């Protein structure tokens, strides 16, 4: 029986069939878990901080693209007013 290190919920996985480096998901707290050891099976929570940082970087890139876009919209509004 494997338990989530985050919430202690049981994870229904055959311990003989997991591989080191495999990513599992907890059915209760939805944490992503990496198999760090197979005999006995040991799971590590994959940090959400990395995901949040990646999302922020993507948002910043999109904002830059959208920022350029909004300038064009302002120009169009000025033309409409004339």
C-alpha positions in Angstrom: 0.0 0.0 0.0 1.4 3.4 -1.0 0.3 6.6 0.8 0.4 10.1 -0.3 3.1 12.0 1.6 1.0 15.2 1.4 -2.4 14.0 2.7 -1.8 10.3 3.7 -4.5 9.0 1.3 -4.0 5.5 -0.1 -2.8 5.5 -3.7 -4.1 2.4 -5.6 -0.9 1.3 -7.4 0.8 -2.0 -7.8 4.1 -1.5 -6.0 5.8 -4.1 -8.3 4.8 -2.2 -11.4 5.9 1.4 -10.6 9.3 2.6 -11.9 11.7 5.1 -10.4 11.0 8.6 -11.9 7.3 7.7 -12.6 4.8 10.5 -11.9 1.7 9.6 -10.0 -1.3 11.7 -9.0 -3.0 11.6 -5.6 -6.8 11.0 -6.0 -7.5 13.0 -2.9 -5.4 16.1 -2.9 -4.4 15.9 -6.6 -0.7 16.4 -5.7 1.8 15.2 -8.3 4.1 12.6 -6.8 7.4 11.3 -8.2 8.5 7.7 -7.4 12.0 8.3 -6.0 12.6 4.7 -4.9 11.0 1.4 -5.8 11.9 -1.1 -3.0 10.3 0.0 -0.8 8.3 2.5 -2.9 8.9 6.1 -1.8 7.1 9.1 -3.2 8.2 12.8 -3.2 5.7 15.6 -3.8 6.6 17.5 -6.9 6.7 21.2 -5.8 3.9 23.3 -7.2 6.2 26.3 -6.8 7.9 25.3 -10.0 4.6 25.1 -11.9 3.6 28.5 -10.5 6.9 30.1 -11.6 6.5 28.6 -15.1 3.0 29.8 -15.3 4.0 33.3 -14.3 6.8 33.4 -16.9 4.3 32.3 -19.6 1.8 35.0 -18.4 4.6 37.6 -18.6 5.4 36.6 -22.2 1.7 36.8 -23.1 1.3 40.1 -21.4 4.1 41.5 -23.5 2.4 40.3 -26.6 -1.0 41.5 -25.4 0.7 44.8 -24.4 1.6 45.4 -28.0 -1.8 44.5 -29.0 -3.5 46.9 -26.6 -1.5 49.8 -28.1 -3.0 49.0 -31.5 -6.4 49.0 -29.9 -5.8 52.4 -28.5 -4.8 53.7 -31.9 -7.9 52.3 -33.4 -10.0 54.0 -30.7 -8.4 57.3 -31.5 -9.1 56.9 -35.2 -12.7 56.0 -34.4 -13.2 59.2 -32.4 -12.1 61.4 -35.4 
